[in-house]
Amino acid sequence: MPREQVKRRRRRGTWTAAAILGVGAIAVPAGGSDLAVERGRVLTVIGSVQDVDLALHPLAAEPGLGFVQNVGDATATSLRLHFTVEDSPDNDASWGIQVKDADGKAVWSTWAAQVGRGGFWSDEIEGKQAKVEVYSVRPANPVRLSIDKIAVRKPKTTPLSITGVNQLAPIGAQASWIVDLGRSVARVRFEGDDGGSYVCTAFLVTPELMLTNQHCIATQSELESALIDFDYDLDTAKPETLRVSELLQTDFGLDYAL
């Protein structure tokens, strides 16, 4: 999985935040009770994850473009792709993947040295279709790449009710110190182990720690799928999107992930 750490730059200094959301257990205090949280009732559902079996091998015998695969869903507004890697040795740097959108524009890429072995998610690809290109610098490369999941985004959300007077206001219209504090808050997009695609929120509690709910990020696989969007304060915003690096601790009863 991508190992880049979450890094934030504030107007006054630098945040270096390894968003650490984890697996571990803290006992619920005596006499306490677990929080019963149903993910589907509290999170924004933006799509679903489909199981597929799309081989990206064998690669061409000569170095260069080794395989091309088109993927898509007629109902999607955007896509994410999950790749698996087999027969790739440690410290392999012999192959890479480039994804193009429906207009033929390269929108995401990665190389073997960035993702290692196992599985990894692409970034979000806007549109209904994508073209996946696999490149190799090794003749007769034996690596076996596949797409085993596609997250199909259909982000049509229903506004929730507000009790009392609606006091919501754009953060950009607030005092500068409020805007500055708000930059520690992030949108989290992730693929759930239950087959749903979700959005929730998180925030920095120190320069190196990020806090969210356990019903948002509960497992290592969900962590590896997460995209963290800072400065997402308008629908038209172009956020700074990062990955998280490590899963440190969660607690089901207290419903937190750190």
ZAKENU-355912 format. One record per residue (C-alpha): residue number from 1; residue in three letters; x, y, z. Coordinates in pm, 1 decimal. Layout:
<sites>
SITE   num   residu          u          v          w
SITE   NUM      Ala          X          Y          Z
...
</sites>
This chain:
<sites>
SITE   num   residu          u          v          w
SITE     1      Met        0.0        0.0        0.0
SITE     2      Pro      120.7      357.2      -41.9
SITE     3      Arg      344.4      447.4      250.6
SITE     4      Glu      342.8      823.3      216.9
SITE     5      Gln      257.4      993.9      542.3
SITE     6      Val       -9.6     1252.4      575.0
SITE     7      Lys      154.5     1593.1      569.9
SITE     8      Arg      -19.2     1919.8      641.8
SITE     9      Arg      106.5     2271.0      597.7
SITE    10      Arg      -56.5     2539.7      805.8
SITE    11      Arg      -36.1     2910.8      744.2
SITE    12      Arg      163.7     2934.2     1066.9
SITE    13      Gly      415.4     2654.8     1059.3
SITE    14      Thr      411.7     2295.7      939.0
SITE    15      Trp      198.0     2000.6     1041.1
SITE    16      Thr      339.5     1653.8      979.9
SITE    17      Ala       52.9     1418.7     1044.5
SITE    18      Ala       86.1     1047.2     1009.4
SITE    19      Ala     -283.5      973.7     1035.2
SITE    20      Ile     -267.9      674.7     1260.0
SITE    21      Leu     -595.6      490.7     1292.4
SITE    22      Gly     -570.4      161.0     1458.2
SITE    23      Val     -629.5     -188.7     1575.0
SITE    24      Gly     -603.5     -236.6     1947.6
SITE    25      Ala     -838.9     -239.9     2242.5
SITE    26      Ile     -899.3      -12.5     2536.7
SITE    27      Ala    -1130.1     -151.8     2801.3
SITE    28      Val    -1461.2       22.8     2851.3
SITE    29      Pro    -1477.6      165.0     3207.2
SITE    30      Ala    -1655.5      -50.3     3463.7
SITE    31      Gly    -2027.4        4.0     3451.1
SITE    32      Gly    -2009.1      157.1     3104.6
SITE    33      Ser    -2176.8       28.4     2791.6
SITE    34      Asp    -2069.0        5.0     2430.6
SITE    35      Leu    -2187.0      261.3     2180.7
SITE    36      Ala    -2414.7       89.5     1929.9
SITE    37      Val    -2345.6      256.8     1595.1
SITE    38      Glu    -2484.7      131.0     1265.2
SITE    39      Arg    -2253.2      248.7      989.8
SITE    40      Gly    -2522.6      264.5      722.9
SITE    41      Arg    -2735.7      494.0      939.0
SITE    42      Val    -2470.0      747.8     1032.8
SITE    43      Leu    -2229.1      765.8      737.6
SITE    44      Thr    -2282.0      912.7      393.8
SITE    45      Val    -2299.3      628.3      141.9
SITE    46      Ile    -2151.5      732.3     -191.8
SITE    47      Gly    -2141.9      401.0     -375.8
SITE    48      Ser    -2058.6       33.3     -354.9
SITE    49      Val    -1766.1     -201.5     -413.4
SITE    50      Gln    -1806.0     -469.8     -680.4
SITE    51      Asp    -1598.4     -786.9     -700.3
SITE    52      Val    -1449.3     -843.2    -1045.3
SITE    53      Asp    -1179.7    -1059.9    -1203.3
SITE    54      Leu     -987.5     -860.3    -1462.4
SITE    55      Ala     -641.8     -993.9    -1542.1
SITE    56      Leu     -368.1     -745.6    -1636.8
SITE    57      His     -130.2    -1017.9    -1750.1
SITE    58      Pro       59.7    -1171.6    -1915.8
SITE    59      Leu      265.7     -868.7    -2004.3
SITE    60      Ala      411.5     -823.0    -2350.3
SITE    61      Ala      751.7     -985.6    -2400.7
SITE    62      Glu      926.8     -656.0    -2475.9
SITE    63      Pro      968.5     -363.9    -2232.1
SITE    64      Gly      721.9      -77.5    -2263.5
SITE    65      Leu      343.8      -88.8    -2269.4
SITE    66      Gly      264.9     -443.6    -2165.3
SITE    67      Phe     -111.9     -460.7    -2115.6
SITE    68      Val     -425.6     -248.0    -2160.7
SITE    69      Gln     -760.3     -300.9    -1989.7
SITE    70      Asn    -1073.0      -86.7    -2015.6
SITE    71      Val    -1306.2      -73.9    -1715.1
SITE    72      Gly    -1626.6      114.4    -1651.8
SITE    73      Asp    -1979.8      132.3    -1519.6
SITE    74      Ala    -2257.4      315.3    -1700.4
SITE    75      Thr    -2413.2      433.3    -1373.0
SITE    76      Ala    -2097.2      570.6    -1211.2
SITE    77      Thr    -1994.9      930.8    -1159.1
SITE    78      Ser    -1643.5      812.6    -1068.2
SITE    79      Leu    -1447.8      492.2    -1010.9
SITE    80      Arg    -1176.9      350.2     -789.7
SITE    81      Leu     -982.2       35.7     -875.3
SITE    82      His     -827.1     -220.7     -643.3
SITE    83      Phe     -523.2     -402.4     -778.6
SITE    84      Thr     -359.3     -725.1     -664.9
SITE    85      Val        4.0     -819.4     -725.0
SITE    86      Glu      151.0    -1168.9     -756.8
SITE    87      Asp      495.8    -1297.1     -855.4
SITE    88      Ser      659.6     -963.1     -781.6
SITE    89      Pro      984.1     -999.9     -581.3
SITE    90      Asp     1081.7     -780.7     -288.6
SITE    91      Asn     1208.1     -436.5     -387.5
SITE    92      Asp     1072.9     -484.5     -738.6
SITE    93      Ala     1079.5     -172.2     -955.1
SITE    94      Ser     1012.5     -332.6    -1291.7
SITE    95      Trp      650.9     -235.3    -1357.3
SITE    96      Gly      409.6       53.3    -1332.1
SITE    97      Ile       42.1      134.1    -1383.0
SITE    98      Gln     -111.7      438.8    -1545.7
SITE    99      Val     -485.8      508.6    -1547.3
SITE   100      Lys     -649.9      738.5    -1802.4
SITE   101      Asp     -998.9      884.1    -1790.6
SITE   102      Ala    -1258.4      866.8    -2067.7
SITE   103      Asp    -1093.1     1164.6    -2241.4
SITE   104      Gly     -758.5      986.9    -2254.0
SITE   105      Lys     -600.5     1207.6    -1988.3
SITE   106      Ala     -358.1     1036.9    -1748.9
SITE   107      Val     -508.4     1093.3    -1402.9
SITE   108      Trp     -327.3      847.4    -1174.4
SITE   109      Ser      -17.7      632.5    -1178.2
SITE   110      Thr      201.0      425.1     -950.3
SITE   111      Trp      510.2      205.4     -969.1
SITE   112      Ala      605.8     -122.5     -804.5
SITE   113      Ala      843.2       43.1     -559.7
SITE   114      Gln      559.6      263.2     -429.3
SITE   115      Val      308.9      -11.4     -354.9
SITE   116      Gly      510.9     -326.4     -295.5
SITE   117      Arg      331.7     -659.9     -299.1
SITE   118      Gly      -24.0     -750.8     -205.4
SITE   119      Gly     -303.5     -510.7     -297.2
SITE   120      Phe     -367.6     -138.6     -329.7
SITE   121      Trp     -635.3      112.1     -433.1
SITE   122      Ser     -611.7      377.8     -700.6
SITE   123      Asp     -721.4      733.9     -640.9
SITE   124      Glu    -1069.1      832.4     -754.8
SITE   125      Ile    -1111.1      845.8    -1132.6
SITE   126      Glu    -1379.9     1087.8    -1249.3
SITE   127      Gly    -1629.0      959.1    -1505.5
SITE   128      Lys    -1786.9      630.7    -1607.9
SITE   129      Gln    -1484.7      474.1    -1776.9
SITE   130      Ala    -1112.3      432.3    -1728.9
SITE   131      Lys     -828.1      279.5    -1924.4
SITE   132      Val     -560.6       91.3    -1731.3
SITE   133      Glu     -214.9       65.3    -1886.3
SITE   134      Val       58.8     -155.7    -1742.2
SITE   135      Tyr      420.1      -73.7    -1826.7
SITE   136      Ser      729.6     -285.7    -1775.4
SITE   137      Val     1103.2     -220.8    -1796.3
SITE   138      Arg     1184.3     -591.7    -1781.7
SITE   139      Pro     1162.1     -829.8    -2078.9
SITE   140      Ala      918.8    -1118.8    -2025.0
SITE   141      Asn      817.7     -975.5    -1688.3
SITE   142      Pro      648.9    -1255.3    -1483.0
SITE   143      Val      450.5    -1020.8    -1254.3
SITE   144      Arg       77.8    -1100.4    -1240.5
SITE   145      Leu     -138.8     -792.4    -1187.1
SITE   146      Ser     -517.2     -801.3    -1163.9
SITE   147      Ile     -813.6     -580.6    -1077.0
SITE   148      Asp    -1029.5     -761.8     -821.9
SITE   149      Lys    -1257.2     -478.5     -703.7
SITE   150      Ile    -1414.4     -167.3     -851.7
SITE   151      Ala    -1566.9       99.1     -630.3
SITE   152      Val    -1852.6      260.1     -819.6
SITE   153      Arg    -1931.8      609.5     -694.0
SITE   154      Lys    -2288.6      740.1     -707.7
SITE   155      Pro    -2267.5     1028.7     -461.4
SITE   156      Lys    -2627.1     1144.5     -449.0
SITE   157      Thr    -2682.0     1231.0      -85.2
SITE   158      Thr    -2999.8     1316.5      102.7
SITE   159      Pro    -2982.5     1619.4      335.4
SITE   160      Leu    -3032.5     1531.2      701.5
SITE   161      Ser    -3272.9     1714.3      928.5
SITE   162      Ile    -3157.2     1985.0     1167.9
SITE   163      Thr    -3327.8     2025.9     1503.6
SITE   164      Gly    -3402.0     2388.5     1583.3
SITE   165      Val    -3260.8     2685.6     1394.7
SITE   166      Asn    -3021.9     2609.7     1108.8
SITE   167      Gln    -2704.9     2794.0     1209.7
SITE   168      Leu    -2479.8     2641.2      947.1
SITE   169      Ala    -2256.4     2897.4      777.4
SITE   170      Pro    -1968.0     2871.7      527.2
SITE   171      Ile    -1639.9     2843.5      711.9
SITE   172      Gly    -1476.1     3075.1      459.4
SITE   173      Ala    -1695.7     3357.7      588.0
SITE   174      Gln    -1570.0     3322.9      946.4
SITE   175      Ala    -1289.8     3498.5     1128.9
SITE   176      Ser     -940.5     3406.8     1011.7
SITE   177      Trp     -856.6     3217.9     1332.2
SITE   178      Ile    -1162.8     2995.4     1284.0
SITE   179      Val    -1067.3     2929.3      922.1
SITE   180      Asp     -715.9     2840.3     1034.5
SITE   181      Leu     -840.6     2594.7     1297.0
SITE   182      Gly    -1074.9     2441.3     1042.4
SITE   183      Arg     -781.9     2337.2      828.3
SITE   184      Ser     -714.5     2050.9     1070.8
SITE   185      Val    -1048.7     1892.7      975.4
SITE   186      Ala    -1055.3     1647.4      685.0
SITE   187      Arg    -1303.5     1454.2      476.7
SITE   188      Val    -1236.1     1078.4      470.5
SITE   189      Arg    -1341.0      871.4      168.7
SITE   190      Phe    -1300.8      496.7      208.8
SITE   191      Glu    -1416.3      154.9       94.1
SITE   192      Gly    -1579.3      -48.7      369.2
SITE   193      Asp    -1521.1     -417.0      427.1
SITE   194      Asp    -1899.8     -451.3      406.7
SITE   195      Gly    -1899.1     -352.3       38.3
SITE   196      Gly    -2004.4        9.1       76.4
SITE   197      Ser    -1821.9      327.7      -20.6
SITE   198      Tyr    -1846.8      591.0      250.2
SITE   199      Val    -1759.1      944.0      354.0
SITE   200      Cys    -1692.8     1055.9      709.4
SITE   201      Thr    -1474.6     1314.2      884.7
SITE   202      Ala    -1157.1     1321.7     1092.4
SITE   203      Phe     -940.0     1585.9     1254.5
SITE   204      Leu     -584.0     1632.3     1371.2
SITE   205      Val     -540.4     1618.4     1748.7
SITE   206      Thr     -161.2     1665.2     1735.5
SITE   207      Pro       75.0     1732.0     1446.0
SITE   208      Glu      115.4     1353.8     1410.1
SITE   209      Leu     -219.1     1204.8     1514.4
SITE   210      Met     -560.9     1206.4     1355.3
SITE   211      Leu     -885.9     1108.8     1526.2
SITE   212      Thr    -1197.6      963.7     1368.1
SITE   213      Asn    -1467.7      715.3     1463.7
SITE   214      Gln    -1424.6      340.0     1473.8
SITE   215      His    -1740.5      309.5     1266.8
SITE   216      Cys    -1548.0      502.8      998.7
SITE   217      Ile    -1212.6      323.7      992.7
SITE   218      Ala    -1213.8      -11.8     1170.4
SITE   219      Thr     -970.0     -239.6      986.5
SITE   220      Gln     -637.2     -235.7      807.4
SITE   221      Ser     -801.5     -286.5      467.9
SITE   222      Glu    -1030.8       11.6      525.0
SITE   223      Leu     -730.1      218.3      629.6
SITE   224      Glu     -545.9      126.6      310.8
SITE   225      Ser     -841.1      242.7      101.3
SITE   226      Ala     -879.3      578.1      275.6
SITE   227      Leu     -830.6      909.8       95.7
SITE   228      Ile     -790.8     1207.7      330.4
SITE   229      Asp     -907.0     1541.6      189.0
SITE   230      Phe     -789.4     1859.6      361.7
SITE   231      Asp     -925.9     2202.6      268.3
SITE   232      Tyr    -1249.7     2051.8      138.9
SITE   233      Asp    -1476.6     2338.9      242.3
SITE   234      Leu    -1680.7     2381.0      -77.5
SITE   235      Asp    -1817.9     2144.6     -341.0
SITE   236      Thr    -1598.2     2327.8     -591.1
SITE   237      Ala    -1285.4     2306.6     -373.6
SITE   238      Lys     -972.4     2128.7     -492.0
SITE   239      Pro     -859.0     1960.6     -170.9
SITE   240      Glu     -515.6     1834.4      -78.0
SITE   241      Thr     -568.5     1457.7      -90.4
SITE   242      Leu     -334.0     1229.8      101.0
SITE   243      Arg     -304.2      870.5      221.4
SITE   244      Val     -258.2      749.5      577.3
SITE   245      Ser       41.5      552.4      692.5
SITE   246      Glu      -38.2      344.3      996.9
SITE   247      Leu     -316.7      195.5     1205.4
SITE   248      Leu     -242.0      256.2     1573.5
SITE   249      Gln     -548.5      204.0     1790.0
SITE   250      Thr     -928.4      173.9     1784.5
SITE   251      Asp    -1195.4       94.1     2037.9
SITE   252      Phe    -1535.9      -45.1     1944.7
SITE   253      Gly    -1701.8       39.3     2274.2
SITE   254      Leu    -1588.9      402.4     2273.0
SITE   255      Asp    -1619.1      426.1     1893.6
SITE   256      Tyr    -1292.9      597.0     1815.4
SITE   257      Ala     -995.9      535.1     1590.0
SITE   258      Leu     -666.3      712.4     1643.9
</sites>
